[in-house]
Every structure is written in C-alpha cells, then in structure tokens.
Amino acid sequence: MSVDELHSLLESLSAQLGSSLVLDDAEQQLIAHTGHVGPVDDIRRNSILGRGAQPDVRRWFEQWGIRDAVIPIRTPEDPIAGIRARWCIPVRHGGELLGLVSAFDDGQVTDEALAAAMNSADQLASVLFRRRLAERTDAELVRHMMLRAGPPDNLADAYPRRGHIAVVLIGYHDDVEPDSQMMADLAAATRHAADTFPRGTAPSGDIGGLIAAIIPIHREVDTEPATRFAEIALRTVSRNSLSAPISAGISSGSWTPSTASTAYTEARQALRVGRCVPRHSPIAAWNDIGAYRTLLTIPPINSHDNRIDPRVQVLHQHAELARTAEEFLDHAGDAQATAEHLIIHRSTLYQRLSRIEQLCNLDLQHSGDDRLVAHLGLRLLRLAPT
C-alpha cells in the first residue's frame, strides 16, 4: 500500500466535502486522517489520539447501520455526548466493508459532493484491498518463520533484513477470552507500532490468539527496538479494549530470520512470565526474567504438587504472608527496601516474618536453605496454571 497514495486521495476528498476526514477500518480502528479543517469534536480527537474508537463510541455509530451501508449515511449530532453530525461513507471492495470515511456535516456537504465521494471511495477501496493483501502476506510470513523448524527457502526474498531480530509476542491474559473486536484492536495496535520501523521490516501475524511480530534490531545485545514496539502496541490497545489485562513477551536478540522459531519460543516463555509475575508485567523480556528461564524448564505444577516443600504449600495458602515472603526474598533480605515496597512499617515486616516462621517453620531471616526452598517454591507457584 502506498501511504502517499492514500493520503492524496483523502486530501482530495477532504477538499470536495469541505471537512477534515478520518479513515477507519471496518472495526473503526484508525487507518489515516487529514489535517483539521475547522473545529473537531472530542470523539474525533480521542479517536485520533487513541488510534481508534472506544467500544461505547463504536456501538453508538453502529446503531445507525454504518456497517451494512452501501451509500453514505448521515449520523445525527448528540450534544450531550459531544458528537457532531457527520457523514459515514462506506469503502467496499467486492461487497466487503474495508473501511469508513467520516466527514463532519454542518450543512456544507452537497449531493454532488457525496456522489464524488463515492467515486473516491472506490479508489480508496483498491488501496485498502492491497493493504489487506499485504497484511495477509505478512501474517503468513510470520507464521511460517515462527512455526517452521527451518527457514523458508525464499526467506532472503520474503524478509528484507539480514541482521539480528527479536520476536515480540503480545496477548491477553489467560483468564480473558478475547472476542473478535479485541483481537482486531490488538492487530491494529501492532500495525500502528510497526509504523515506527522501516516499511516491511516489522511484520506481524496472529498465532493461536496471540500477535507475533518480528522486530529488526541493530545489535545482538540491544533489544530496545523490540521493547519500544511492545510499549507502543500495549499503550494503543489498552485504550480500546476495556482495560483487559494484556502482556508482551520479548525474546533475546541472539537470532536471525533463519532462527526466528527459536526466538518465538523464548518470547512465548517470557510472555508466560509476564502474565503471572507482577514484577515482570506487562512487558517481560527473556534477557530480564533471570531464574525464571530455568524454572520454565520444569513441567507445570500445582499448589499440592509434592515437588513443592510442604512448608511452602502452607505459606502459599496465606496470600499476605506469601507476598511478604516473596518480596523479602526478591529484595535479598533487605528489610528496609521490602517494607518500603510493601508500604508497611519495618516492625510490621518483622512481625510477618516471625509469623511465617511460627506457621510454616521457615526461617527466612537466618536460614539460607529455607530462603532457597521458599523462593523456588513461590516462584514455581507463580507459574502454576490457574
């Protein structure tokens, strides 16, 4: 898809209609917009800033039948909600809705302008159809590189970069069942994050309900571009998915396109940590998860597994004490730092540690072995399936 071609068509249409325009996809996720011509309402401003409409705003517009429209539909103003009247112009290819152009209407939009707008919509449809094909190609490339043991034969032609790459994997938490709209939000957010990279170098695709992306990095030890990608994507999707818990996992940068499947495995493991370990949420990087890299090699356990010391099983049943123990151990036994992190007085911390010793027979202040047993056990329980 030519971005210049897309913006040229929108600017021309904006001049015809005498209004600034927003082009959304069929799920009301922002694709492009023109500069402001006159005042805008909060709905448009928030849509541009959030890269798409909020769920309640989507429903408000959909009640007027915009998803089924084949001709422009004028949606009324709603002064209480701060919504100005606008025309919603469907962009269809082969009958399929690919996008919607919205234009404010303060009485300046004529029938002739709307007729011309439909001609422009046909041209936009061709551009968006090519965009759809490019996205599908990217998704197939990503799935092939991640799930195949070896590199595709034509990888040199399929992926344009030869240096190191990292894989970013983004998904909602296990206790969230994302619907199609939430997955569309996630896919749109990753495409937006990809816009900050050279064209074609950050392809993404859906793999089993997760969005995976290949990110080019400059040096093996520097995965900052992947972290930046994840931050942009999470920030964008969180605005539009009712704050459903979402995390990202990032592989190391030790890999090249031909070893993307190994990077994908690292990213999946890091994502698992990001979903269940608060201190590594919402973005967990393989390079930063420390001992969890080893713990992830242990088959999943549950709270009654005999591989967990019985004393730790007792501790795990007391949420406040377990969290206190975990923070104390994560802070290497530093009482002052632990108390500050938990926002409690140091004497309260010592009382809890004493309670742990009495209840669980775990001396976390003086016994190195008890510390190790508790730390390993609590971390393994963090990884336990919910």
C-alpha positions as CSV (number, residue, x, y, z in Angstrom):
1,M,0.0,0.0,0.0
2,S,1.3,3.5,-0.9
3,V,0.8,5.8,2.1
4,D,1.3,8.8,-0.2
5,E,-1.5,7.5,-2.5
6,L,-3.8,7.0,0.5
7,H,-3.2,10.5,1.9
8,S,-3.5,12.1,-1.6
9,L,-7.0,10.5,-2.0
10,L,-8.1,11.6,1.4
11,E,-6.9,15.2,0.9
12,S,-8.7,15.4,-2.4
13,L,-11.9,14.0,-0.8
14,S,-11.5,16.5,2.1
15,A,-11.5,19.4,-0.3
16,Q,-14.6,18.1,-2.0
17,L,-16.5,17.7,1.2
18,G,-15.2,20.8,3.0
19,S,-14.3,18.8,6.1
20,S,-11.4,17.1,7.8
21,L,-11.6,13.3,7.4
22,V,-10.9,10.2,9.3
23,L,-10.5,6.8,7.6
24,D,-11.1,3.9,9.8
25,D,-11.1,0.2,9.0
26,A,-14.3,-1.9,9.3
27,E,-13.7,-2.3,13.1
28,Q,-13.4,1.5,13.5
29,Q,-9.6,1.3,14.0
30,L,-7.8,4.4,12.7
31,I,-6.0,4.0,9.4
32,A,-5.4,7.6,8.4
33,H,-6.7,11.1,8.8
34,T,-6.3,14.5,7.2
35,G,-5.4,17.8,8.8
36,H,-8.1,19.6,10.7
37,V,-10.4,21.8,8.7
38,G,-12.4,23.8,11.2
39,P,-13.3,22.5,14.7
40,V,-13.5,18.9,15.7
41,D,-15.4,17.1,18.4
42,D,-14.0,15.1,21.3
43,I,-15.0,11.8,19.6
44,R,-12.7,12.5,16.6
45,R,-9.9,13.9,18.8
46,N,-9.9,10.9,21.0
47,S,-10.2,8.5,18.1
48,I,-7.0,10.0,16.5
49,L,-5.1,10.0,19.8
50,G,-6.2,6.5,20.7
51,R,-5.8,5.1,17.1
52,G,-9.5,4.1,17.1
53,A,-12.9,4.5,18.7
54,Q,-13.8,3.4,22.2
55,P,-16.3,0.5,22.4
56,D,-19.2,2.7,23.5
57,V,-18.5,5.1,20.6
58,R,-18.4,2.2,18.2
59,R,-21.7,1.0,19.4
60,W,-23.2,4.5,19.1
61,F,-22.3,4.8,15.4
62,E,-23.1,1.2,14.5
63,Q,-26.7,1.7,15.7
64,W,-27.2,3.8,12.5
65,G,-26.3,0.9,10.3
66,I,-22.9,2.1,9.1
67,R,-21.5,-1.5,8.9
68,D,-24.2,-2.5,6.4
69,A,-24.2,0.7,4.4
70,V,-23.6,0.8,0.7
71,I,-24.2,4.5,0.4
72,P,-23.2,7.4,2.7
73,I,-25.2,7.5,6.0
74,R,-25.6,10.7,8.0
75,T,-25.3,10.2,11.7
76,P,-27.0,12.9,13.8
77,E,-25.4,15.1,16.4
78,D,-25.6,14.3,20.1
79,P,-24.8,17.4,22.1
80,I,-24.9,15.6,25.4
81,A,-22.2,13.1,24.2
82,G,-20.3,15.8,22.4
83,I,-20.9,14.2,18.9
84,R,-21.2,16.4,15.9
85,A,-23.3,15.3,12.8
86,R,-21.2,13.6,10.2
87,W,-21.4,11.6,7.0
88,C,-20.1,8.0,7.2
89,I,-19.0,6.9,3.7
90,P,-18.5,3.1,3.2
91,V,-15.4,1.9,1.5
92,R,-16.2,-1.5,0.0
93,H,-14.3,-3.9,-2.3
94,G,-16.3,-6.8,-3.8
95,G,-19.1,-6.1,-1.4
96,E,-16.8,-6.4,1.7
97,L,-16.6,-3.4,4.0
98,L,-12.9,-2.5,4.2
99,G,-13.2,1.0,5.8
100,L,-15.3,4.0,6.6
101,V,-14.6,7.6,5.9
102,S,-16.2,10.1,8.3
103,A,-16.7,13.8,7.4
104,F,-18.4,16.5,9.6
105,D,-21.5,18.0,8.1
106,D,-22.6,21.5,9.1
107,G,-24.7,21.8,6.0
108,Q,-21.9,22.3,3.6
109,V,-22.0,18.8,2.1
110,T,-23.9,18.7,-1.2
111,D,-25.4,15.7,-3.0
112,E,-22.9,16.3,-5.8
113,A,-20.0,16.2,-3.3
114,L,-21.4,12.9,-1.9
115,A,-21.6,11.4,-5.4
116,A,-18.0,12.4,-6.0
117,A,-17.1,11.0,-2.6
118,M,-18.4,7.6,-3.6
119,N,-16.1,7.6,-6.6
120,S,-13.2,8.4,-4.3
121,A,-14.3,5.6,-2.0
122,D,-13.9,3.2,-4.9
123,Q,-10.3,4.3,-5.3
124,L,-9.7,4.0,-1.6
125,A,-11.2,0.5,-1.7
126,S,-8.5,-0.5,-4.2
127,V,-5.8,0.9,-1.9
128,L,-7.2,-0.8,1.2
129,F,-7.6,-4.1,-0.6
130,R,-3.9,-4.0,-1.5
131,R,-3.3,-3.2,2.2
132,R,-5.3,-6.2,3.2
133,L,-3.3,-8.5,0.9
134,A,-0.1,-7.1,2.3
135,E,-1.2,-7.8,5.9
136,R,-2.2,-11.3,5.0
137,T,1.2,-11.9,3.3
138,D,3.0,-10.5,6.4
139,A,0.9,-12.8,8.7
140,E,1.7,-15.9,6.6
141,L,5.4,-15.0,6.6
142,V,5.4,-14.6,10.3
143,R,3.6,-17.9,10.9
144,H,6.0,-19.7,8.6
145,M,9.1,-18.2,10.2
146,M,7.9,-18.9,13.8
147,L,6.4,-22.3,13.5
148,R,8.7,-24.0,11.0
149,A,11.9,-25.6,12.3
150,G,14.0,-24.4,9.4
151,P,14.0,-21.3,7.3
152,P,11.7,-21.0,4.3
153,D,13.6,-21.5,1.0
154,N,12.9,-18.0,-0.2
155,L,13.5,-16.2,3.1
156,A,16.0,-13.9,1.5
157,D,13.3,-12.6,-0.7
158,A,10.4,-12.7,1.8
159,Y,12.0,-10.8,4.7
160,P,14.0,-7.8,3.7
161,R,16.5,-7.6,6.6
162,R,19.6,-9.8,7.2
163,G,20.8,-8.8,10.6
164,H,19.6,-9.8,14.1
165,I,16.0,-9.9,15.0
166,A,13.9,-10.2,18.2
167,V,10.4,-11.6,18.4
168,V,7.6,-9.8,20.3
169,L,4.6,-11.8,21.4
170,I,1.5,-10.0,22.7
171,G,-1.6,-11.5,24.2
172,Y,-4.4,-11.0,26.7
173,H,-4.1,-12.9,30.0
174,D,-5.3,-16.5,30.3
175,D,-8.4,-15.5,32.2
176,V,-9.6,-13.2,29.4
177,E,-11.5,-14.6,26.4
178,P,-10.9,-12.0,23.7
179,D,-13.7,-11.6,21.2
180,S,-13.1,-10.7,17.5
181,Q,-13.2,-6.9,18.3
182,M,-10.5,-7.3,21.0
183,M,-8.3,-9.2,18.6
184,A,-8.9,-6.6,15.9
185,D,-7.8,-4.0,18.4
186,L,-4.7,-5.9,19.1
187,A,-3.8,-6.5,15.5
188,A,-4.4,-2.8,14.7
189,A,-2.2,-1.7,17.7
190,T,0.7,-3.9,16.4
191,R,0.3,-2.4,12.9
192,H,0.5,1.0,14.4
193,A,3.6,0.1,16.4
194,A,5.2,-1.3,13.1
195,D,4.7,2.2,11.5
196,T,7.7,3.4,13.6
197,F,10.0,0.9,11.7
198,P,11.2,0.9,8.1
199,R,8.4,-0.4,5.9
200,G,8.2,-4.2,5.7
201,T,10.7,-4.8,8.5
202,A,8.3,-5.4,11.4
203,P,5.7,-7.8,10.0
204,S,3.2,-9.3,12.4
205,G,0.5,-12.0,12.4
206,D,-1.9,-14.0,14.6
207,I,-0.7,-17.2,16.0
208,G,-3.2,-19.1,18.2
209,G,-4.8,-16.0,19.6
210,L,-1.5,-14.1,20.1
211,I,0.0,-11.5,17.9
212,A,3.6,-12.2,17.0
213,A,5.9,-9.6,15.4
214,I,9.5,-9.8,14.0
215,I,11.5,-6.8,15.0
216,P,14.8,-5.8,13.5
217,I,17.5,-4.8,16.0
218,H,20.8,-3.2,15.4
219,R,23.0,-5.2,17.8
220,E,22.5,-8.6,19.4
221,V,22.6,-7.2,22.9
222,D,20.2,-4.3,22.3
223,T,16.6,-5.3,22.2
224,E,15.4,-1.7,22.9
225,P,13.6,-1.5,19.5
226,A,11.5,-4.6,20.5
227,T,10.7,-3.0,23.8
228,R,9.6,0.2,22.2
229,F,7.4,-1.8,19.8
230,A,5.7,-3.6,22.7
231,E,5.2,-0.3,24.6
232,I,3.5,1.4,21.7
233,A,1.3,-1.6,20.9
234,L,0.2,-2.1,24.6
235,R,-0.4,1.6,25.1
236,T,-2.5,1.7,21.9
237,V,-4.6,-1.4,22.5
238,S,-5.2,-0.6,26.2
239,R,-7.1,2.5,25.2
240,N,-9.6,0.4,23.2
241,S,-10.1,-2.9,24.9
242,L,-11.8,-2.0,28.2
243,S,-8.5,-2.3,30.0
244,A,-8.5,-6.1,29.7
245,P,-5.2,-7.4,31.1
246,I,-2.6,-7.8,28.4
247,S,1.1,-8.5,28.4
248,A,4.0,-8.9,26.0
249,G,7.0,-11.3,25.9
250,I,10.2,-10.3,24.1
251,S,12.9,-12.8,23.0
252,S,16.6,-12.1,23.2
253,G,18.4,-10.6,20.2
254,S,20.6,-13.6,19.5
255,W,18.6,-14.7,16.5
256,T,18.4,-14.0,12.7
257,P,15.5,-14.5,10.4
258,S,16.5,-18.1,9.8
259,T,16.2,-18.9,13.6
260,A,13.0,-16.9,14.3
261,S,11.3,-20.1,15.5
262,T,13.8,-20.2,18.5
263,A,13.2,-16.6,19.2
264,Y,9.5,-17.3,19.1
265,T,9.9,-20.0,21.8
266,E,11.8,-17.5,24.0
267,A,9.1,-14.9,23.6
268,R,6.4,-17.4,24.5
269,Q,8.2,-18.3,27.7
270,A,8.8,-14.6,28.5
271,L,5.1,-13.9,27.9
272,R,4.1,-16.7,30.3
273,V,6.2,-14.9,33.0
274,G,4.7,-11.5,32.1
275,R,1.2,-12.8,32.5
276,C,1.7,-14.2,36.0
277,V,4.6,-12.4,37.7
278,P,3.7,-8.8,38.6
279,R,7.3,-7.5,38.7
280,H,7.7,-8.6,35.1
281,S,4.4,-7.3,33.8
282,P,3.3,-6.0,31.4
283,I,6.4,-6.5,29.3
284,A,8.7,-9.4,30.1
285,A,12.0,-9.8,28.3
286,W,13.8,-13.1,28.1
287,N,17.0,-11.2,29.0
288,D,15.5,-9.9,32.2
289,I,13.5,-12.8,33.7
290,G,16.5,-14.3,35.4
291,A,15.9,-17.5,37.3
292,Y,12.5,-18.0,35.6
293,R,14.4,-19.0,32.5
294,T,15.5,-22.2,34.4
295,L,12.2,-22.6,36.3
296,L,10.3,-22.6,33.0
297,T,12.0,-25.9,32.0
298,I,10.2,-27.6,34.9
299,P,6.9,-29.2,34.0
300,P,3.9,-27.2,35.3
301,I,2.9,-27.8,38.9
302,N,0.0,-27.0,41.2
303,S,-0.2,-25.9,44.8
304,H,-0.5,-29.5,46.0
305,D,2.4,-30.9,43.9
306,N,4.8,-32.9,46.1
307,R,7.7,-31.2,44.4
308,I,6.8,-28.1,46.4
309,D,8.1,-28.3,50.0
310,P,5.0,-28.8,52.3
311,R,6.1,-25.7,54.3
312,V,5.8,-23.6,51.2
313,Q,2.4,-25.1,50.4
314,V,1.2,-23.9,53.8
315,L,2.7,-20.4,53.2
316,H,1.1,-20.2,49.8
317,Q,-2.3,-20.6,51.4
318,H,-1.8,-17.3,53.2
319,A,-1.7,-14.6,50.5
320,E,-0.4,-11.7,52.5
321,L,2.3,-13.7,54.2
322,A,3.3,-15.3,50.8
323,R,3.6,-11.9,49.2
324,T,5.6,-10.6,52.1
325,A,8.0,-13.6,51.9
326,E,8.3,-13.2,48.1
327,E,9.1,-9.5,48.3
328,F,11.6,-10.1,51.2
329,L,13.4,-12.7,49.1
330,D,13.3,-10.7,45.9
331,H,14.9,-7.8,47.8
332,A,17.7,-10.2,49.0
333,G,16.6,-9.9,52.7
334,D,16.8,-6.1,52.8
335,A,14.1,-5.3,55.4
336,Q,14.1,-1.6,54.7
337,A,13.6,-2.0,51.0
338,T,11.0,-4.6,51.4
339,A,9.0,-2.6,53.9
340,E,9.1,0.4,51.6
341,H,7.9,-1.6,48.6
342,L,5.1,-3.1,50.6
343,I,4.3,0.3,52.2
344,I,4.4,-1.1,55.7
345,H,6.4,-0.2,58.8
346,R,9.6,-2.3,59.3
347,S,8.2,-3.6,62.6
348,T,5.2,-4.9,60.7
349,L,7.5,-6.8,58.3
350,Y,9.4,-8.4,61.2
351,Q,6.1,-9.5,62.7
352,R,5.0,-11.1,59.5
353,L,8.4,-12.9,59.1
354,S,8.0,-14.2,62.6
355,R,4.5,-15.3,61.8
356,I,5.9,-17.2,58.8
357,E,8.4,-19.0,61.0
358,Q,5.8,-20.0,63.5
359,L,3.2,-21.0,61.0
360,C,5.4,-22.6,58.3
361,N,8.7,-23.4,60.1
362,L,10.5,-21.3,57.5
363,D,13.2,-19.1,59.0
364,L,13.6,-16.5,56.2
365,Q,15.8,-14.2,58.2
366,H,18.6,-16.6,59.1
367,S,18.4,-19.8,57.1
368,G,19.8,-19.8,53.6
369,D,18.3,-23.2,52.8
370,D,14.9,-22.0,54.0
371,R,15.2,-18.9,51.8
372,L,16.1,-21.0,48.8
373,V,13.2,-23.5,49.4
374,A,10.7,-20.7,49.8
375,H,11.9,-18.6,46.9
376,L,12.0,-21.5,44.4
377,G,8.6,-22.8,45.6
378,L,6.9,-19.4,45.5
379,R,8.2,-18.7,42.0
380,L,7.2,-22.1,40.7
381,L,3.7,-21.5,42.1
382,R,3.6,-18.2,40.2
383,L,4.0,-20.2,37.0
384,A,1.3,-22.7,38.0
385,P,-1.7,-22.9,35.7
386,T,-4.7,-21.0,37.0
